Amino acid sequence: MPTEISPMLAVSDGNAAIRFYESAFGATLLWRLGDEHVVAGLSINGARFFLAHESPSYGTRAPVSVGFTTVRIELFVDDPLAVHRHALAAGAVEHSPVQEHNYPTNGPHPIGRMLQGAVVDPFGHMWLIGKFLD
């Protein structure tokens, strides 16, 4: 099995988070545990991630509870503008509009052109939505 990294997002309301990610990003619920303090696995076009009701005893707090997030989630899609708009319509807040960014194409970490914008979901997580153009 190849190594994978999948984020587990701490949220203040697991049931509402599942509904939001399904609506905003077309996420599919893979599994869920619990009714009130939900832990769940989801997938966006095969990219798996998890969510869990915040649990201070396990050292996790939702960004809305602490007032900031320390992680930006990169979501790469075919149509960043459409996904960005869809997330806004589902209740996300715009952090930055979708626009073209030009990064160096030479050196040790070439990136090139990228189309990207960002939204903050209702639970305080920042999602950068984009695609590489080169």
C-alpha positions in Angstrom: 0.0 0.0 0.0 1.4 3.5 -0.8 1.8 5.9 2.0 -1.0 8.5 2.3 -1.5 11.5 4.4 -5.1 12.4 5.2 -6.1 15.3 7.4 -8.5 14.9 10.3 -10.3 18.2 10.8 -11.5 19.1 14.2 -15.0 20.6 13.9 -17.5 22.1 16.4 -20.5 20.2 14.8 -19.7 16.9 13.0 -23.2 16.5 11.5 -23.2 20.1 10.1 -19.7 19.6 8.8 -20.7 16.5 6.9 -23.6 18.3 5.3 -21.4 21.3 4.4 -18.6 19.2 2.8 -21.2 17.2 0.9 -22.8 20.4 -0.4 -19.8 22.6 -0.9 -17.3 20.1 -2.4 -19.4 17.1 -3.4 -17.9 15.0 -0.6 -19.0 11.4 -0.2 -19.5 10.1 3.3 -17.4 6.9 3.6 -18.2 6.0 7.2 -19.3 7.7 10.5 -19.2 6.9 14.2 -21.4 8.4 16.8 -24.5 10.6 16.6 -23.6 13.7 18.6 -19.8 13.5 18.9 -19.2 12.4 15.3 -16.1 11.0 13.8 -16.3 10.4 10.0 -14.4 9.6 6.9 -15.2 11.5 3.7 -13.9 11.6 0.1 -13.8 14.3 -2.5 -13.3 12.5 -5.8 -11.2 9.9 -4.2 -9.2 12.2 -1.9 -9.9 11.0 1.6 -10.1 13.1 4.7 -11.6 12.8 8.1 -13.4 14.9 10.6 -14.0 14.6 14.3 -15.9 16.6 16.9 -13.4 18.7 18.8 -12.1 17.0 21.9 -9.9 19.0 24.2 -9.0 15.8 26.1 -7.4 14.5 22.9 -5.8 17.8 22.3 -8.0 18.9 19.4 -10.0 22.1 19.1 -11.9 23.4 16.1 -10.5 26.6 14.6 -13.7 28.5 15.4 -13.2 27.6 19.1 -9.6 29.0 19.2 -10.0 31.8 16.7 -7.5 30.6 14.1 -6.3 27.6 12.0 -2.8 26.4 11.6 -3.4 24.3 8.5 -4.4 25.3 4.9 -6.0 22.5 2.9 -5.1 22.4 -0.8 -7.9 21.1 -3.0 -6.8 20.6 -6.6 -9.7 20.4 -9.1 -10.4 20.8 -12.8 -12.5 24.0 -12.4 -11.4 26.0 -9.3 -13.7 28.9 -10.1 -16.8 26.7 -10.1 -15.8 24.9 -6.9 -14.9 28.2 -5.2 -18.3 29.6 -6.1 -20.1 26.4 -5.0 -18.4 26.6 -1.6 -19.4 30.2 -1.2 -23.0 29.3 -2.0 -22.9 26.5 0.6 -21.8 28.9 3.3 -18.1 29.3 3.1 -16.6 32.8 3.3 -14.2 34.1 0.7 -10.6 34.6 1.8 -9.3 35.4 -1.7 -10.8 35.3 -5.2 -9.7 32.7 -7.8 -7.0 34.3 -9.8 -3.8 33.4 -11.7 -0.6 33.3 -9.8 2.9 33.2 -11.4 5.6 31.4 -9.5 9.2 30.7 -10.5 9.7 28.0 -13.1 13.4 27.5 -12.4 15.4 26.8 -9.3 15.0 23.9 -6.8 11.2 24.2 -6.5 9.6 25.2 -9.8 5.9 25.7 -9.7 4.9 27.8 -12.7 1.4 29.2 -13.3 -1.4 28.4 -11.0 -5.1 29.3 -10.8 -6.1 29.5 -7.1 -8.5 31.1 -4.6 -9.4 30.4 -1.0 -12.4 30.0 1.2 -12.9 29.5 4.9 -15.5 26.9 5.8 -18.1 27.5 8.6 -15.8 25.5 11.0 -12.8 27.8 10.5 -10.7 25.7 8.1 -9.1 27.4 5.1 -9.4 25.6 1.8 -7.2 26.8 -1.1 -8.9 25.7 -4.3 -6.8 25.6 -7.4 -5.0 23.9 -10.3 -1.7 24.0 -12.0 -1.8 25.7 -15.4 1.6 24.5 -16.7 
